Amino acid sequence: MADFDFDAVVVGAGAVGLASGYALSRRGLVVAVLEAGPIIGEGVSARNSEVVHGGLYYPTGSLKARLCVQGRRALYAFCDSHKVAYDRCGKLVVATSPAEVERLDAILLQAQTNDVEGMAHVGKAQALAMEPELYCDAALISPQSGVFDSHGYMLALQGEIEAAGGAVVTSTPFEGASPLAGGGWSVRAGGEEPTTLTCRILVTAPGLSAQAVAATIEGFPTPTIPLLHYGKGVYFRLSGKAPFSRLIYPPPIHGALGTHYRRDLGGQAVFGPDLAYVDTLDYSVDPARATSFYEYIRKFWPGLPDGALNPDYAGIRPKLHGPDEPQPDFRIDGPAAHGMENLVTLFGIESPGLTSSLAIGEEVCARLDL
Ligand SMILES: Cc1cc2nc3c(=O)[nH]c(=O)nc-3n(C[C@H](O)[C@H](O)[C@H](O)COP(=O)(O)OP(=O)(O)OC[C@H]3O[C@@H](n4cnc5c(N)ncnc54)[C@H](O)[C@@H]3O)c2cc1C
Protein backbone atom coordinates (compact mmCIF):
# COMPACT_ATOMS: atom_id res chain seq x y z
CA MET A 1 0.00 0.00 0.00
CA ALA A 2 1.25 3.50 -0.88
CA ASP A 3 2.71 5.65 1.85
CA PHE A 4 0.80 8.95 1.98
CA ASP A 5 1.62 12.16 3.85
CA PHE A 6 -1.98 12.19 5.13
CA ASP A 7 -4.84 9.73 4.97
CA ALA A 8 -7.14 12.55 3.91
CA VAL A 9 -6.96 16.17 2.79
CA VAL A 10 -9.99 18.39 3.24
CA VAL A 11 -10.17 21.70 1.36
CA GLY A 12 -11.71 24.51 3.41
CA ALA A 13 -11.84 25.12 7.17
CA GLY A 14 -15.43 26.28 7.42
CA ALA A 15 -17.98 24.42 9.51
CA VAL A 16 -18.50 21.79 6.82
CA GLY A 17 -14.83 21.15 6.01
CA LEU A 18 -13.99 20.93 9.71
CA ALA A 19 -16.95 18.65 10.43
CA SER A 20 -15.87 16.44 7.53
CA GLY A 21 -12.33 16.38 8.90
CA TYR A 22 -13.72 15.46 12.32
CA ALA A 23 -15.79 12.60 10.87
CA LEU A 24 -12.74 11.25 9.04
CA SER A 25 -10.59 11.61 12.19
CA ARG A 26 -13.16 9.62 14.16
CA ARG A 27 -12.52 6.75 11.77
CA GLY A 28 -8.84 6.75 12.70
CA LEU A 29 -7.63 8.75 9.69
CA VAL A 30 -4.94 11.41 9.91
CA VAL A 31 -6.40 14.48 8.24
CA ALA A 32 -5.01 17.76 6.92
CA VAL A 33 -7.52 20.56 6.48
CA LEU A 34 -6.17 23.23 4.11
CA GLU A 35 -7.56 26.74 4.56
CA ALA A 36 -6.79 29.58 2.15
CA GLY A 37 -7.56 32.32 4.67
CA PRO A 38 -5.40 33.39 7.63
CA ILE A 39 -7.90 31.99 10.17
CA ILE A 40 -10.52 29.27 10.16
CA GLY A 41 -14.23 29.85 9.74
CA GLU A 42 -14.16 33.24 8.05
CA GLY A 43 -16.17 32.25 4.96
CA VAL A 44 -19.90 31.59 4.76
CA SER A 45 -19.64 30.08 8.25
CA ALA A 46 -18.89 33.55 9.66
CA ARG A 47 -21.76 35.34 7.93
CA ASN A 48 -25.00 33.64 8.84
CA SER A 49 -27.72 33.56 11.49
CA GLU A 50 -26.11 30.95 13.78
CA VAL A 51 -29.52 29.33 14.00
CA VAL A 52 -29.78 25.64 14.83
CA HIS A 53 -32.59 24.73 12.47
CA GLY A 54 -35.29 22.27 13.45
CA GLY A 55 -35.52 20.89 9.90
CA LEU A 56 -39.18 21.76 9.22
CA TYR A 57 -39.41 22.70 5.58
CA TYR A 58 -37.15 20.50 3.50
CA PRO A 59 -38.74 18.12 0.96
CA THR A 60 -39.24 14.49 1.93
CA GLY A 61 -36.35 12.32 0.82
CA SER A 62 -33.92 15.22 0.39
CA LEU A 63 -30.47 15.33 1.95
CA LYS A 64 -31.45 18.62 3.58
CA ALA A 65 -34.42 17.01 5.35
CA ARG A 66 -32.39 14.09 6.69
CA LEU A 67 -29.09 15.82 7.40
CA CYS A 68 -30.65 18.85 9.09
CA VAL A 69 -32.51 16.72 11.64
CA GLN A 70 -29.58 14.33 12.20
CA GLY A 71 -27.12 17.21 12.23
CA ARG A 72 -29.17 19.23 14.69
CA ARG A 73 -29.38 16.34 17.16
CA ALA A 74 -25.65 15.69 16.80
CA LEU A 75 -24.84 19.40 17.09
CA TYR A 76 -26.59 19.89 20.44
CA ALA A 77 -24.86 16.76 21.78
CA PHE A 78 -21.48 18.01 20.47
CA CYS A 79 -22.06 21.43 22.05
CA ASP A 80 -22.86 19.72 25.36
CA SER A 81 -19.77 17.55 25.32
CA HIS A 82 -17.45 20.35 24.14
CA LYS A 83 -18.91 23.17 26.23
CA VAL A 84 -19.96 25.21 23.20
CA ALA A 85 -22.63 27.77 24.11
CA TYR A 86 -26.14 27.50 22.72
CA ASP A 87 -29.68 28.56 23.55
CA ARG A 88 -32.37 26.07 22.56
CA CYS A 89 -34.87 28.92 22.69
CA GLY A 90 -37.46 27.46 20.32
CA LYS A 91 -39.02 29.13 17.30
CA LEU A 92 -42.43 30.43 16.38
CA VAL A 93 -43.44 30.28 12.72
CA VAL A 94 -45.96 33.10 12.58
CA ALA A 95 -48.80 33.71 10.15
CA THR A 96 -49.97 37.30 9.84
CA SER A 97 -52.52 36.91 7.02
CA PRO A 98 -55.20 34.34 6.10
CA ALA A 99 -53.01 33.04 3.25
CA GLU A 100 -50.15 32.43 5.68
CA VAL A 101 -52.47 30.74 8.19
CA GLU A 102 -53.32 28.23 5.46
CA ARG A 103 -49.62 27.51 4.89
CA LEU A 104 -49.05 26.49 8.52
CA ASP A 105 -50.81 23.12 8.10
CA ALA A 106 -48.52 22.15 5.23
CA ILE A 107 -45.44 23.26 7.18
CA LEU A 108 -46.53 21.22 10.22
CA LEU A 109 -47.15 18.14 8.09
CA GLN A 110 -43.74 18.45 6.40
CA ALA A 111 -42.03 18.94 9.78
CA GLN A 112 -43.71 15.84 11.19
CA THR A 113 -42.78 13.85 8.07
CA ASN A 114 -39.19 15.04 8.60
CA ASP A 115 -39.30 13.65 12.17
CA VAL A 116 -38.94 17.06 13.83
CA GLU A 117 -39.76 16.64 17.50
CA GLY A 118 -42.40 18.58 19.44
CA MET A 119 -43.99 20.60 16.61
CA ALA A 120 -47.46 21.92 17.38
CA HIS A 121 -50.04 24.53 16.42
CA VAL A 122 -50.21 27.57 18.69
CA GLY A 123 -53.33 29.77 18.76
CA LYS A 124 -53.22 33.54 18.66
CA ALA A 125 -53.85 33.96 22.39
CA GLN A 126 -51.28 31.31 23.30
CA ALA A 127 -48.67 32.90 21.05
CA LEU A 128 -49.33 36.27 22.66
CA ALA A 129 -48.98 34.73 26.11
CA MET A 130 -45.58 33.34 25.06
CA GLU A 131 -44.38 36.54 23.40
CA PRO A 132 -46.44 39.56 24.53
CA GLU A 133 -45.07 41.94 21.86
CA LEU A 134 -45.93 39.60 18.99
CA TYR A 135 -48.73 40.04 16.47
CA CYS A 136 -49.94 36.95 14.59
CA ASP A 137 -53.16 35.21 13.57
CA ALA A 138 -51.74 31.75 14.30
CA ALA A 139 -48.36 30.10 14.73
CA LEU A 140 -46.40 26.87 14.98
CA ILE A 141 -43.91 26.15 17.72
CA SER A 142 -40.64 24.35 17.00
CA PRO A 143 -39.13 23.70 20.43
CA GLN A 144 -35.87 22.22 19.08
CA SER A 145 -34.77 25.32 17.17
CA GLY A 146 -32.10 27.52 18.75
CA VAL A 147 -29.00 29.66 18.34
CA PHE A 148 -25.40 28.68 19.02
CA ASP A 149 -21.79 29.85 19.06
CA SER A 150 -20.63 28.75 15.62
CA HIS A 151 -17.05 29.93 16.17
CA GLY A 152 -16.72 28.03 19.42
CA TYR A 153 -18.06 25.02 17.54
CA MET A 154 -15.47 25.32 14.75
CA LEU A 155 -12.63 25.74 17.25
CA ALA A 156 -13.79 22.58 19.02
CA LEU A 157 -13.79 20.71 15.71
CA GLN A 158 -10.28 21.93 14.98
CA GLY A 159 -9.21 20.71 18.42
CA GLU A 160 -10.65 17.25 17.73
CA ILE A 161 -8.85 16.94 14.37
CA GLU A 162 -5.54 18.00 15.92
CA ALA A 163 -6.00 15.71 18.93
CA ALA A 164 -6.37 12.81 16.48
CA GLY A 165 -2.96 13.63 14.95
CA GLY A 166 -4.23 15.77 12.08
CA ALA A 167 -3.55 19.38 11.16
CA VAL A 168 -5.60 22.44 10.27
CA VAL A 169 -3.32 24.63 8.17
CA THR A 170 -4.26 28.25 7.45
CA SER A 171 -2.94 30.61 4.73
CA THR A 172 -2.55 27.50 2.59
CA PRO A 173 -4.77 27.52 -0.49
CA PHE A 174 -5.46 24.31 -2.35
CA GLU A 175 -4.31 24.93 -5.92
CA GLY A 176 -5.13 21.64 -7.56
CA ALA A 177 -4.79 17.86 -7.36
CA SER A 178 -3.83 15.02 -9.68
CA PRO A 179 -4.71 11.36 -9.29
CA LEU A 180 -1.72 9.13 -8.44
CA ALA A 181 -1.10 6.04 -10.53
CA GLY A 182 -1.64 3.58 -7.69
CA GLY A 183 -4.60 5.44 -6.20
CA GLY A 184 -4.76 8.53 -4.03
CA TRP A 185 -3.89 12.13 -4.77
CA SER A 186 -1.04 14.52 -5.24
CA VAL A 187 -2.20 17.88 -3.87
CA ARG A 188 -0.67 21.26 -4.66
CA ALA A 189 -0.83 23.70 -1.76
CA GLY A 190 0.11 27.36 -2.17
CA GLY A 191 0.86 30.13 0.31
CA GLU A 192 4.20 31.45 1.50
CA GLU A 193 5.83 28.05 1.19
CA PRO A 194 4.13 26.22 -1.66
CA THR A 195 4.34 22.47 -1.37
CA THR A 196 3.01 19.22 -2.77
CA LEU A 197 1.59 16.56 -0.51
CA THR A 198 -0.02 13.20 -1.01
CA CYS A 199 -3.15 11.67 0.44
CA ARG A 200 -5.46 8.73 -0.14
CA ILE A 201 -8.72 10.68 0.18
CA LEU A 202 -9.61 14.18 -1.00
CA VAL A 203 -12.70 16.09 0.15
CA THR A 204 -13.51 19.59 -1.12
CA ALA A 205 -15.64 21.85 1.07
CA PRO A 206 -14.63 25.36 -0.03
CA GLY A 207 -18.03 27.04 0.17
CA LEU A 208 -18.30 29.80 -2.41
CA SER A 209 -15.21 28.45 -4.25
CA ALA A 210 -16.61 24.92 -4.69
CA GLN A 211 -16.96 25.17 -8.45
CA ALA A 212 -13.55 26.80 -8.98
CA VAL A 213 -11.82 24.24 -6.77
CA ALA A 214 -13.44 21.23 -8.48
CA ALA A 215 -12.25 22.58 -11.83
CA THR A 216 -8.60 22.36 -10.65
CA ILE A 217 -8.82 18.61 -10.03
CA GLU A 218 -7.17 16.86 -12.96
CA GLY A 219 -9.61 14.62 -14.79
CA PHE A 220 -12.68 15.93 -12.98
CA PRO A 221 -15.72 15.71 -15.26
CA THR A 222 -16.42 19.44 -15.58
CA PRO A 223 -19.95 18.99 -17.02
CA THR A 224 -20.99 17.69 -13.58
CA ILE A 225 -19.97 20.99 -11.93
CA PRO A 226 -23.19 22.92 -11.19
CA LEU A 227 -23.60 26.63 -11.93
CA LEU A 228 -22.93 28.95 -9.00
CA HIS A 229 -25.25 31.82 -8.05
CA TYR A 230 -24.60 34.31 -5.23
CA GLY A 231 -27.63 34.84 -2.97
CA LYS A 232 -26.86 37.83 -0.74
CA GLY A 233 -28.67 38.45 2.53
CA VAL A 234 -28.27 41.48 4.81
CA TYR A 235 -28.95 41.90 8.51
CA PHE A 236 -30.07 44.82 10.67
CA ARG A 237 -29.46 45.01 14.42
CA LEU A 238 -31.92 46.58 16.83
CA SER A 239 -30.94 49.35 19.24
CA GLY A 240 -32.72 48.64 22.48
CA LYS A 241 -34.05 45.64 24.31
CA ALA A 242 -34.71 42.40 22.42
CA PRO A 243 -38.51 42.09 22.11
CA PHE A 244 -38.83 38.27 21.98
CA SER A 245 -37.06 35.35 23.60
CA ARG A 246 -37.83 32.85 20.82
CA LEU A 247 -36.85 32.91 17.17
CA ILE A 248 -39.66 34.45 15.10
CA TYR A 249 -39.99 33.35 11.46
CA PRO A 250 -42.69 34.22 8.96
CA PRO A 251 -43.31 31.31 6.52
CA PRO A 252 -40.41 30.80 4.06
CA ILE A 253 -40.05 32.78 0.83
CA HIS A 254 -38.93 31.21 -2.45
CA GLY A 255 -35.26 30.31 -2.21
CA ALA A 256 -34.75 31.14 1.49
CA LEU A 257 -36.28 30.91 4.94
CA GLY A 258 -37.05 34.63 4.87
CA THR A 259 -36.14 37.55 7.10
CA HIS A 260 -36.49 36.45 10.69
CA TYR A 261 -35.86 37.61 14.22
CA ARG A 262 -33.30 36.14 16.55
CA ARG A 263 -31.91 37.08 19.93
CA ASP A 264 -28.22 36.27 19.71
CA LEU A 265 -26.21 34.76 22.53
CA GLY A 266 -25.22 38.28 23.62
CA GLY A 267 -28.92 39.11 24.13
CA GLN A 268 -29.19 41.46 21.14
CA ALA A 269 -31.97 41.39 18.55
CA VAL A 270 -30.99 40.83 14.91
CA PHE A 271 -33.24 40.74 11.83
CA GLY A 272 -32.41 39.17 8.46
CA PRO A 273 -31.33 37.87 6.05
CA ASP A 274 -33.27 39.01 3.00
CA LEU A 275 -32.37 37.58 -0.41
CA ALA A 276 -30.96 39.36 -3.46
CA TYR A 277 -29.06 37.75 -6.32
CA VAL A 278 -25.71 39.52 -6.88
CA ASP A 279 -22.73 39.18 -9.23
CA THR A 280 -19.86 39.99 -6.86
CA LEU A 281 -18.79 39.13 -3.31
CA ASP A 282 -19.75 42.54 -1.92
CA TYR A 283 -20.57 42.37 1.79
CA SER A 284 -21.71 45.98 2.22
CA VAL A 285 -25.14 46.65 3.74
CA ASP A 286 -27.14 49.34 1.98
CA PRO A 287 -28.91 51.35 4.74
CA ALA A 288 -31.76 51.97 2.28
CA ARG A 289 -32.81 48.35 2.62
CA ALA A 290 -34.08 49.26 6.09
CA THR A 291 -37.33 50.51 4.54
CA SER A 292 -38.39 47.04 3.45
CA PHE A 293 -37.20 45.58 6.79
CA TYR A 294 -39.44 47.97 8.79
CA GLU A 295 -42.42 47.07 6.67
CA TYR A 296 -41.79 43.33 6.88
CA ILE A 297 -40.98 43.19 10.61
CA ARG A 298 -43.96 45.31 11.64
CA LYS A 299 -46.26 42.60 10.33
CA PHE A 300 -45.28 40.50 13.35
CA TRP A 301 -43.90 43.25 15.62
CA PRO A 302 -46.07 46.34 15.24
CA GLY A 303 -44.17 47.97 18.12
CA LEU A 304 -40.88 48.29 16.21
CA PRO A 305 -39.87 51.93 16.83
CA ASP A 306 -38.80 54.21 13.97
CA GLY A 307 -35.01 54.53 13.67
CA ALA A 308 -34.29 51.41 15.75
CA LEU A 309 -32.71 49.31 12.97
CA ASN A 310 -29.00 49.67 12.21
CA PRO A 311 -27.19 48.11 9.24
CA ASP A 312 -25.17 45.17 10.52
CA TYR A 313 -23.56 42.54 8.28
CA ALA A 314 -24.20 40.54 5.12
CA GLY A 315 -23.71 36.94 4.04
CA ILE A 316 -23.67 35.33 0.61
CA ARG A 317 -25.23 31.94 -0.06
CA PRO A 318 -23.50 29.55 -2.50
CA LYS A 319 -26.69 28.86 -4.44
CA LEU A 320 -27.16 26.34 -7.21
CA HIS A 321 -30.34 27.95 -8.58
CA GLY A 322 -31.34 31.24 -10.10
CA PRO A 323 -34.19 33.41 -8.84
CA ASP A 324 -36.98 31.61 -10.70
CA GLU A 325 -35.66 28.08 -10.49
CA PRO A 326 -36.59 25.43 -7.91
CA GLN A 327 -34.19 25.23 -4.97
CA PRO A 328 -32.02 22.12 -5.34
CA ASP A 329 -30.65 19.86 -2.63
CA PHE A 330 -27.13 19.82 -1.18
CA ARG A 331 -24.68 18.17 -3.57
CA ILE A 332 -22.38 15.68 -1.81
CA ASP A 333 -20.78 14.06 -4.84
CA GLY A 334 -18.86 10.84 -4.33
CA PRO A 335 -17.46 8.38 -6.89
CA ALA A 336 -20.98 7.43 -8.06
CA ALA A 337 -21.53 11.05 -9.17
CA HIS A 338 -18.17 11.93 -10.74
CA GLY A 339 -16.47 8.57 -11.32
CA MET A 340 -13.28 9.36 -9.39
CA GLU A 341 -12.24 7.12 -6.49
CA ASN A 342 -11.51 8.53 -3.02
CA LEU A 343 -12.94 11.93 -3.84
CA VAL A 344 -15.97 13.79 -2.45
CA THR A 345 -16.86 17.24 -3.77
CA LEU A 346 -19.48 19.40 -2.03
CA PHE A 347 -21.56 22.01 -3.84
CA GLY A 348 -24.37 24.34 -2.82
CA ILE A 349 -23.96 24.00 0.93
CA GLU A 350 -26.19 26.89 1.86
CA SER A 351 -28.68 26.86 4.75
CA PRO A 352 -29.09 24.62 6.71
CA GLY A 353 -25.43 23.75 6.17
CA LEU A 354 -24.25 24.88 9.58
CA THR A 355 -26.91 22.88 11.43
CA SER A 356 -26.31 19.87 9.17
CA SER A 357 -22.51 20.01 9.25
CA LEU A 358 -21.86 17.03 11.55
CA ALA A 359 -24.29 14.90 9.54
CA ILE A 360 -22.73 16.13 6.28
CA GLY A 361 -19.38 14.90 7.62
CA GLU A 362 -20.92 11.48 8.24
CA GLU A 363 -22.44 11.52 4.74
CA VAL A 364 -19.04 12.34 3.24
CA CYS A 365 -17.67 9.21 4.95
CA ALA A 366 -20.62 7.16 3.68
CA ARG A 367 -19.86 8.28 0.11
CA LEU A 368 -16.33 6.91 0.66
CA ASP A 369 -17.64 3.63 2.16
CA LEU A 370 -15.97 4.51 5.47
C1 LIG B 1 -26.95 34.74 5.11
C2 LIG B 1 -26.81 33.31 5.52
C3 LIG B 1 -27.49 32.83 6.64
C4 LIG B 1 -27.36 31.50 7.01
N1 LIG B 1 -27.94 31.08 8.17
C5 LIG B 1 -27.78 29.80 8.58
C6 LIG B 1 -28.31 29.37 9.80
O1 LIG B 1 -28.82 30.16 10.59
N2 LIG B 1 -28.21 28.07 10.12
C7 LIG B 1 -27.62 27.15 9.29
O2 LIG B 1 -27.63 25.98 9.60
N3 LIG B 1 -27.04 27.55 8.14
C8 LIG B 1 -27.10 28.86 7.77
N4 LIG B 1 -26.49 29.28 6.63
C9 LIG B 1 -25.71 28.33 5.85
C10 LIG B 1 -24.34 28.07 6.48
O3 LIG B 1 -23.76 29.28 6.92
C11 LIG B 1 -23.45 27.40 5.43
O4 LIG B 1 -24.11 26.29 4.88
C12 LIG B 1 -22.15 26.90 6.04
O5 LIG B 1 -21.56 27.88 6.85
C13 LIG B 1 -21.21 26.52 4.92
O6 LIG B 1 -19.99 26.12 5.48
P1 LIG B 1 -18.82 25.66 4.53
O7 LIG B 1 -17.78 25.10 5.42
O8 LIG B 1 -19.36 24.82 3.43
O9 LIG B 1 -18.35 27.00 3.80
P2 LIG B 1 -17.39 28.17 4.34
O10 LIG B 1 -17.69 28.51 5.74
O11 LIG B 1 -17.43 29.24 3.34
O12 LIG B 1 -15.97 27.49 4.36
C14 LIG B 1 -15.25 27.28 3.17
C15 LIG B 1 -13.80 27.60 3.46
O13 LIG B 1 -13.03 27.21 2.34
C16 LIG B 1 -11.99 28.15 2.19
N5 LIG B 1 -11.49 28.04 0.82
C17 LIG B 1 -12.03 28.47 -0.33
N6 LIG B 1 -11.25 28.17 -1.37
C18 LIG B 1 -10.18 27.50 -0.87
C19 LIG B 1 -9.01 26.92 -1.43
N7 LIG B 1 -8.76 26.94 -2.75
N8 LIG B 1 -8.12 26.32 -0.61
C20 LIG B 1 -8.33 26.28 0.73
N9 LIG B 1 -9.42 26.83 1.33
C21 LIG B 1 -10.33 27.41 0.53
C22 LIG B 1 -12.64 29.48 2.51
O14 LIG B 1 -11.68 30.45 2.85
C23 LIG B 1 -13.56 29.10 3.66
O15 LIG B 1 -12.93 29.28 4.91
C24 LIG B 1 -26.58 30.61 6.24
C25 LIG B 1 -25.88 31.11 5.12
C26 LIG B 1 -25.98 32.44 4.78
C27 LIG B 1 -25.19 32.96 3.62
The ligand as an SDF file (V2000), in Angstrom:
LIG
                    3D

 53 58  0  0  0  0  0  0  0  0999 V2000
  -26.9550   34.7420    5.1140 C   0  0  0  0  0  0  0  0  0  0  0  0
  -26.8080   33.3100    5.5220 C   0  0  0  0  0  0  0  0  0  0  0  0
  -27.4890   32.8320    6.6360 C   0  0  0  0  0  0  0  0  0  0  0  0
  -27.3640   31.5010    7.0130 C   0  0  0  0  0  0  0  0  0  0  0  0
  -27.9380   31.0820    8.1740 N   0  0  0  0  0  0  0  0  0  0  0  0
  -27.7820   29.7980    8.5780 C   0  0  0  0  0  0  0  0  0  0  0  0
  -28.3140   29.3750    9.8040 C   0  0  0  0  0  0  0  0  0  0  0  0
  -28.8240   30.1590   10.5860 O   0  0  0  0  0  0  0  0  0  0  0  0
  -28.2150   28.0750   10.1190 N   0  0  0  0  0  0  0  0  0  0  0  0
  -27.6210   27.1490    9.2910 C   0  0  0  0  0  0  0  0  0  0  0  0
  -27.6320   25.9840    9.6010 O   0  0  0  0  0  0  0  0  0  0  0  0
  -27.0420   27.5470    8.1420 N   0  0  0  0  0  0  0  0  0  0  0  0
  -27.0960   28.8590    7.7740 C   0  0  0  0  0  0  0  0  0  0  0  0
  -26.4950   29.2820    6.6310 N   0  0  0  0  0  0  0  0  0  0  0  0
  -25.7100   28.3270    5.8540 C   0  0  0  0  0  0  0  0  0  0  0  0
  -24.3440   28.0740    6.4760 C   0  0  0  0  0  0  0  0  0  0  0  0
  -23.7580   29.2790    6.9180 O   0  0  0  0  0  0  0  0  0  0  0  0
  -23.4520   27.3980    5.4300 C   0  0  0  0  0  0  0  0  0  0  0  0
  -24.1140   26.2900    4.8770 O   0  0  0  0  0  0  0  0  0  0  0  0
  -22.1470   26.8990    6.0400 C   0  0  0  0  0  0  0  0  0  0  0  0
  -21.5610   27.8800    6.8550 O   0  0  0  0  0  0  0  0  0  0  0  0
  -21.2140   26.5190    4.9190 C   0  0  0  0  0  0  0  0  0  0  0  0
  -19.9910   26.1150    5.4830 O   0  0  0  0  0  0  0  0  0  0  0  0
  -18.8210   25.6630    4.5320 P   0  0  0  0  0  0  0  0  0  0  0  0
  -17.7790   25.1050    5.4180 O   0  0  0  0  0  0  0  0  0  0  0  0
  -19.3630   24.8170    3.4280 O   0  0  0  0  0  0  0  0  0  0  0  0
  -18.3540   26.9970    3.8010 O   0  0  0  0  0  0  0  0  0  0  0  0
  -17.3880   28.1660    4.3390 P   0  0  0  0  0  0  0  0  0  0  0  0
  -17.6870   28.5120    5.7380 O   0  0  0  0  0  0  0  0  0  0  0  0
  -17.4290   29.2430    3.3370 O   0  0  0  0  0  0  0  0  0  0  0  0
  -15.9710   27.4880    4.3560 O   0  0  0  0  0  0  0  0  0  0  0  0
  -15.2480   27.2830    3.1660 C   0  0  0  0  0  0  0  0  0  0  0  0
  -13.8010   27.6020    3.4630 C   0  0  0  0  0  0  0  0  0  0  0  0
  -13.0270   27.2090    2.3400 O   0  0  0  0  0  0  0  0  0  0  0  0
  -11.9900   28.1480    2.1890 C   0  0  0  0  0  0  0  0  0  0  0  0
  -11.4880   28.0390    0.8170 N   0  0  0  0  0  0  0  0  0  0  0  0
  -12.0320   28.4670   -0.3260 C   0  0  0  0  0  0  0  0  0  0  0  0
  -11.2470   28.1720   -1.3720 N   0  0  0  0  0  0  0  0  0  0  0  0
  -10.1830   27.5040   -0.8660 C   0  0  0  0  0  0  0  0  0  0  0  0
   -9.0080   26.9210   -1.4340 C   0  0  0  0  0  0  0  0  0  0  0  0
   -8.7630   26.9430   -2.7520 N   0  0  0  0  0  0  0  0  0  0  0  0
   -8.1190   26.3240   -0.6120 N   0  0  0  0  0  0  0  0  0  0  0  0
   -8.3340   26.2830    0.7340 C   0  0  0  0  0  0  0  0  0  0  0  0
   -9.4150   26.8260    1.3290 N   0  0  0  0  0  0  0  0  0  0  0  0
  -10.3300   27.4120    0.5320 C   0  0  0  0  0  0  0  0  0  0  0  0
  -12.6440   29.4790    2.5090 C   0  0  0  0  0  0  0  0  0  0  0  0
  -11.6800   30.4520    2.8530 O   0  0  0  0  0  0  0  0  0  0  0  0
  -13.5550   29.0960    3.6630 C   0  0  0  0  0  0  0  0  0  0  0  0
  -12.9260   29.2840    4.9150 O   0  0  0  0  0  0  0  0  0  0  0  0
  -26.5750   30.6110    6.2390 C   0  0  0  0  0  0  0  0  0  0  0  0
  -25.8840   31.1060    5.1160 C   0  0  0  0  0  0  0  0  0  0  0  0
  -25.9790   32.4390    4.7770 C   0  0  0  0  0  0  0  0  0  0  0  0
  -25.1870   32.9570    3.6230 C   0  0  0  0  0  0  0  0  0  0  0  0
  1  2  1  0
  2  3  1  0
  2 52  2  0
  3  4  2  0
  4  5  1  0
  4 50  1  0
  5  6  2  0
  6  7  1  0
  6 13  1  0
  7  8  2  0
  7  9  1  0
  9 10  1  0
 10 11  2  0
 10 12  1  0
 12 13  2  0
 13 14  1  0
 14 15  1  0
 14 50  1  0
 15 16  1  0
 16 17  1  0
 16 18  1  0
 18 19  1  0
 18 20  1  0
 20 21  1  0
 20 22  1  0
 22 23  1  0
 23 24  1  0
 24 25  2  0
 24 26  1  0
 24 27  1  0
 27 28  1  0
 28 29  2  0
 28 30  1  0
 28 31  1  0
 31 32  1  0
 32 33  1  0
 33 34  1  0
 33 48  1  0
 34 35  1  0
 35 36  1  0
 35 46  1  0
 36 37  1  0
 36 45  1  0
 37 38  2  0
 38 39  1  0
 39 40  1  0
 39 45  2  0
 40 41  1  0
 40 42  2  0
 42 43  1  0
 43 44  2  0
 44 45  1  0
 46 47  1  0
 46 48  1  0
 48 49  1  0
 50 51  2  0
 51 52  1  0
 52 53  1  0
M  END
$$$$
